[in-house]
Structures are given as structure tokens and as C-alpha cells.
Amino acid sequence: MTLNEALQKYDELQQKLFALNYASSSIYLDSVTVAPSNTAAGRSLALGVLSGLVYPLAYGDETGELLEFLTQHKAELSPQKAREVEESKRAYDETHLMPQEEYVEYSVLLNDAQDVWHKAKNADDFPSFAPYLAKIFDANRRQAAYIDSTKAPYDALLNQYERGLTMEQLDAFFSQLRDTIVPLIHRIQTEGAAIDDSFLYKHYPLDKQRELSDYLMEVLAIDRTHCTIGETEHPFTLNFDKNDVRITTHYHENSLASSMYSVIHESGHALYELGIGDEYQHTSLAGGVSMGIHESQSRLYENMFGRSEEFINLIYPKMLELFPEQLAGVTAHQFYLAVNKAEPSLIRTESDELTYSLHIMVRYEIEKMMLSGQATVEELPTLWAAKMKEYLGVDVPSDREGVLQDSHWSGGMIGYFPSYALGSAYAAQFVERMKQDVDVSKCLAEGDFKTLNAWLGEHIHQYGGFYPPTQLFENCCGAKFDANYYTEYLKNKYMKIYGLE
Amino acid sequence: MTLNEALQKYDELQQKLFALNYASSSIYLDSVTVAPSNTAAGRSLALGVLSGLVYPLAYGDETGELLEFLTQHKAELSPQKAREVEESKRAYDETHLMPQEEYVEYSVLLNDAQDVWHKAKNADDFPSFAPYLAKIFDANRRQAAYIDSTKAPYDALLNQYERGLTMEQLDAFFSQLRDTIVPLIHRIQTEGAAIDDSFLYKHYPLDKQRELSDYLMEVLAIDRTHCTIGETEHPFTLNFDKNDVRITTHYHENSLASSMYSVIHESGHALYELGIGDEYQHTSLAGGVSMGIHESQSRLYENMFGRSEEFINLIYPKMLELFPEQLAGVTAHQFYLAVNKAEPSLIRTESDELTYSLHIMVRYEIEKMMLSGQATVEELPTLWAAKMKEYLGVDVPSDREGVLQDSHWSGGMIGYFPSYALGSAYAAQFVERMKQDVDVSKCLAEGDFKTLNAWLGEHIHQYGGFYPPTQLFENCCGAKFDANYYTEYLKNKYMKIYGLE
């Protein structure tokens, strides 16, 4: 085989994987948006067969040999092609030990689990979901060994979402967060000025909330010819390619902020995908580089931008236009305070910026215990309640508002949650770096998202998977990651909001 | 290769084709419902690659040999397996002469054409669509030769949608229809009582029309856990499998009957798919057997059931509840007359039952001319206007209301239209046969669609592709197809409606 033949074969392989991934994405999107409720069986069969077509292309022996050959000729490849091969090889190395049968079974399991979780959440029926979750955790334990049997299983899984991330790093990181957040919450509860957010829970008609979503996406300068919004049980972003990105939200009739900040959060993800360089399209470098970096973008738009006072001032006239009765007598400043009210609560996606990381810690602790065999699926509801009490001081009244609230585990994403907290911390450091080049406050006040998006596009988005996450981060910030940026940001913001010294 | 090995290989092949077809259906459905407007490029790439995966499985040499081997062992196969192989072989024989490259290009062309047609229709811009349509007609001419080079090209294409159907048969059929319909329309226009249908064109809010759709599907006893309704430019039915069927409609704010009868029409298609026997799932016998039989079901529900006076009486209380102002002072009988008003018009899908076949004749004549080289794509708008004037006596004010109105040609379906007229005629004969077993009029009056659906299920739906269409028809009716049933039905119905002797 000549190098040219190998390269041609490799490019064909990438196109096939793109197409099969495109197909699965489409089937998944349909299943969580418009598919009739009783249709999982045919979908499982189709997804199983499709994953059986993916396996040999991505993880088969012939592909292994091809990637090995290209790796040996790395010096002769363009920098981009070399990185593409490196990423394909990494995916191959992490999965090829898993037998094809197991790979297919897992894809069928996840499709079924998605359906069962959805119904279980609606019916507040954890036991019906438990057997599926047990299988998912079992499969992830086995997969951890395939990925790297020398690592602790949870470390192997964390690595899938943020390369090189370990429990040791996370323990230190979360410990630092806790040392800032817990005393701060305590001071807020004892000394802070009271904040009224009751108006956020009035009746907000869904059609007006839909209008708000469109308006927010317009303000954030999202090109709607490349990005639509849909409605699902759990909000998410899905990218077919850089020119075709979908976000979803979930509207609640008696809560304004829930969907509002979901839309801004998912828009952050979408802007990342929409901004990736054309040259990486349909290759192994397409898409955001890691979940930590991805969540840094979503959390940055949601919090550093979306929960800033400048942004609230910018959008408030439109809010009053859409919800004149609900917001009668409420000033923009009061609205700003309300969407930043720090208060321990049950639902992660609706929690405030300060207590948010405590929700992540609950999931992190539980995942650690599950992977190390210290807890079983049956114990999860009890464990969840205990951890929520320990970290947030709240009582969990139902599994629906507890262990069933998120779709990550039913989707097989174990080790994903820490990315949210890490992403939030990355975001704080990104914004500090950004301020050296751009007057962020002025851009937010004027709604100049073109400038903000362009800076993030230039420093982060455009690179797709070209730079590994740590290198991308350090290229952008000119420094190593430092969680102090985040803790300082939280302290400054919340001390001010609550009138503390 | 033993017979058992061959059968196992064949079953795996069918599952793969099911999954790849499922994927393409999902991608298509997404593209015409919720996909952002500017996303055709990635979709084309994905669909092209997927069709490149389909080709060797369905039409490759190895598959040809496998099907040949199984055909030789036909006597040893179960009746169902023998028919499965026969249908797979037929598909193979019709397509394997087409080079894979051409097959893939055609699938990409259809995806692009769908997008271009959609935009061209909205902008009333035929020239932008013309080059795509020219390519589609060229491709169909070539395909006709691959299917059967001994036949006239249009006969070869007709055969794809209704086995064995020829221009000779259709010329006779349409000639008989014309001999009934044209003088009848003439009498209606000169001697018929005037029918007021102006109230059908008042303002009908979309949300109320959506409620009506749900109500109609409930009345027709469609299991919504297996069938949803969406919104598209052009209504259609799509089946993932017998447990997952989607219908779509297009709401017009100033027309009630348009979507109403689209929903009933597509429900007829859906009930056929939902009623197919489990044993044919995910095989070459899944799905309705031919387009003629499929349209017989949709047209039967739309017209023989949906436009009957019993049905209107049944649903009218709900109509009044949904549209009290629009229908104020209108009786059920007046409504019945209005939805049956015979009047030459521009849009096929909104035309009445009597003039409908004339619309089909326009398309049939044009397709014949295009396939025999007597007309070019550039001439289509002029030709369309001339034929509409000739058959229906109407002037065509725009291409949007003319040659661009239907999505069939952009979807590559050339030779499909005659199925609609043929299906309507089949339906008339089916209903006459049905009346021997079931009191159709009473069922309609009482809304007993369970009984009606069950009869059609037992005599038609359950068989899927097991019996070839002619055999299915004759098994059901105990007689050969006879267009007199249809012409008699039309004469009786319309003479009565218009008070003619």
C-alpha cells in the first residue's frame, strides 16, 4: 500500500463514519422530538444494525492496520492530516478491544434506555429504569478497562470527556470550589440582602416563551439558516456538521428562567460548532475538542454573558414587551438580581451559578462510588438524597426531581458531569483573557455579539479538534488553567449582588 | 454455500437494507420538517455515502449471485421466504445495470432537488428548478432502459409504481374516465344547482386546524402511539416500519378543506402501513404492495369515507365546536355539498373528487411527452398551462400554482401520478365488495371505524407485499378490475349532489 492509497482509503473511511454518525444523530433527534411514543423497537433494530456497520470501519483490524501505517508515516503528512490520524487512532485504541457484539448491544441498550428513562421520569418510577441503568454502569465499567486497564475505571471514563482529567485533579478542584462556595452561601443566607424572584414563577405562556427563544438567538447573532431550535424533555445541542446545528429546550409554563437560560446555554454550544473551521468538516477533527471546552462556551454564554447586568439591561425592553403583566413593576435591576439569586435547589439545570457546582459534586461523588463498586443502582435514590442534603441542604421529594432529572446516564455519559464545573471555571479564565482585547462590558451593553463571537471564534472555536484541549486552553490564555479565576469571579459577583463586604 | 447459510446471509442483508432505509427516511423527514434552511450540503454528502453503502447490498454482484442461488432453491423455501426473494430479485433486476456511481449521484441529486424545488416554489421561480428537473428526467430515461430496455421508457417507469401497468391500459382507462367526467362537468355547469362553498375559505386559525387533525385521526381510530402528524410543504406519509408511521399536512389559514382532506388522505396511507402483518416486518415484503393499491386506501378514506354525507354528519358537531364563527348558519348538509363542489381549479390536492382525475391526466400526458422526447423541461410551464386549459378550462396564473405545485418530480417520482387515478378507481370497487360484508353507511354514521379498518385490514392491509397487486385485488374483489365501478360511483354521487336526472 502506498501512502497515497492509504490516505485515500482513510478519507473514504472518515466520510463513511461521518455519514453513519449523521444517520444515528438524525434518528436520535427524531426519537426525542417528534417520534410516536411506542416506536423504540424498530429504532433499536435500525441503530443496532448501523452500529454494526460503524464498528469495522472505526475499530476493525483493517482500520487498525491502516491507522498504524499512517502513524508510521506521520512525518510525511500535513499537520492537519497528522492530527486527524492521531484522533482516529485514539478512538481506535480506546474501543477496539471491545467486541463488536458488545458494541452493538450497547448502542441498542442506550436507545432503549432513553425511551425507558423518559417514561420513568414522567411517571416518577425509578425502579422501571433501574435495570437499564445497572446495565449501563456495567457496560461502562467494562469499557473503562478497554480504554485503559492500567487506570482506575472512573479515570478512564473521565478521559473520554476531558483528556487527561483524573479524580485526583477533580478532588482538588472541587475541594477548592467548596472552600469558596460553602462559606459564601452561608454568608448569603445569614447576612445577604433578600432577593425576590417570585415573578419568575408566574404563568408564562409557551408561545411567548418561544418568541423569547427566537429573540435571544437573534441577539446572540446565531445564523438561523444553520441552526434551529426544537423542544425536548432535556435540552441539548446536536451538530450534524458545522453548517447544521440544532439546539433544544424545555418550556415550563410556570418558570421563565428555566428555558431562557437553557436557550442561552445551548446557544453557546451551537456557536462553538458553527464557528469551527471549514477545513475540519467531516473529519475526525470536526466538532468541539472536548466536553470541558464545550461546556466552557455554553456556561460562558449562559452566565458570564447571559446573567450579566449589561445583558439584562439590553434585553429587558423586549422582556417587558413579551411579558407586560408578569413583569409589571419589576425593574431590570430586580430582574438581574432574581436570575442570580443564590439558593440551594433540586434541579441542576435551573440552579443558580453559585450553587451549580454543588449539584455537579453530587453527581461526581456518586459516579466515583458507582465505578469503584461502593454503591449499587438500587441505592442511588437514597444516595442522591443523602448527597443533596449534605452538599445543598435540601430534601429530595421525588426521584423525578432527584436521580431521574438528567438524561446523561440514560445516554451512557458517565464521567461527563465534571465537564460542566470545569467548563465554568475555564470560562472565567477565558473571559479575563478576552478583556485584554475586547471591551466585554460595552459589547454586552450594546448587544455587539458579533465582536464577542468573533473573539471566541478566533481564539477557540475555529480550531475544532486540531489542538488538544490543554494546548488550546494555554494557547488562548497564555497561561495554565487556574481555578482561582473562577472562585474570584464567583466571590466578586455574589458579594456585590448580596451587598457583602 | 448451503441453503441455510444463504438464507442467513439473505436475512442479514434485509436487516441492513432496512436500517439504511430507516436512516435515509429519518434524514429526509428531518430535512422537510425542522432542518435549518441552509443545510443541504452536509445532508447530500451523508445521503450520497449511505446510498453508496446500499448499492452493493441491494444491487451488487454478490447479492445477485445470492438471489440467483435462492431462486434456484425456491421450491425448498417457505411461501413467504420465496416471495421475499422474488421481490428482492425484482428490485435487483431493475437496478443492477445502473452503475454504482450513477446510483449515488442520483440520490444526491434528489436531495439537492428537494431543497431547490422548495425554494423555487416559494419564490415562484421555475427557471432555478429547471436544470435539476432536466437532470431528473434524464436520469429516469436512463433508468427506464436499465429496468427493461425492451419496453417504451414510460412503460418501464410506470411498472415501478404499479406492476405491469402500461400506457395502453392507461390511455383506455383515462379515455373512459374522460367520457364520463367531461360531460358530467358540463351538465353540472349548465344545469346543476349552485353550491356555496365560500365559508370554507374564511380565516381558520392554525391551532384550531391542528386540533381538527388530532380529532380526525382519533375518529379514524389511528393509534397515535404509532403514528404522529407533522407539517411540511407537501403532505405525505412515511413509514419507518409498521409500528412507526408519520403523516404530514400543510395548513392554509384561509382554507379549511385543504388540510382536513390531506389529513384524511394520509391517514388512509397510514392505516394501510399500520395494518401490515408483523411477519413481513423488516423484509422486502414490508410496506404497501404498490402505489396503486396505496392510493386506493388513501383515496378511499379521503373520498368514499371522508366526503360521504354520513361522515360529515358524524364530525359536524366537532366542526361547529372548533369553528363556531366561521360555520355560523352553515348546516351539515351545506358543508357536505361544499366539500363536494365540483369546479375546475388549479391545485390537484385541493381539487374535488370529480375533476381530480383531470389533474392526473394533465400530468400523465406531460410525463408521456417528456419520456418520449416530445417536450423539454423548458417547455413545461407552457405545456402545463395548455393542458390545464384543455382538460380543466382554467388559466394558470403562476408556476407556483402550476408546474411547481407538486413534490413528485423533484422527488424523482415519474410515473407515479397515474396511481392516484387508478387508486381512486380501485377504491370504488373495493367499497362495493366491502358492502357485501359490512354496512358501510351505518359504520360511517356511527363512527365505527374499527369495523371499517378491520375489513380493509383483513382483505388488503395485512398482506403487505405478499400478493402481487393484481392478485391482491382479485383475491379481495373476486373479480378483475373494472373501471365502471368508479364511473358509476362518480355519476351517482354527483348527479344526486347537483340534482340532475
Interface residues (C-beta under 8 A of the other chain):
Chain A: Q15 K16 F18 A19 L20 Y22 A23 S24 S26 I27 L29 D30 T33 V34 A35 P36 S37 N38 T39 A41 G42 R43 L45 A46 L47 G48 V49 L50 L53 D223 R224 T225 H226 C227 T228 G230 F240 D241 N243 D244 V245 R246 Q281 H282
Chain B: Q15 K16 F18 A19 L20 Y22 A23 S24 S26 I27 L29 D30 T33 V34 A35 P36 S37 N38 T39 A41 G42 R43 L45 A46 L47 G48 V49 L50 L53 D223 R224 T225 H226 C227 T228 G230 F240 D241 N243 D244 V245 R246 Q281 H282
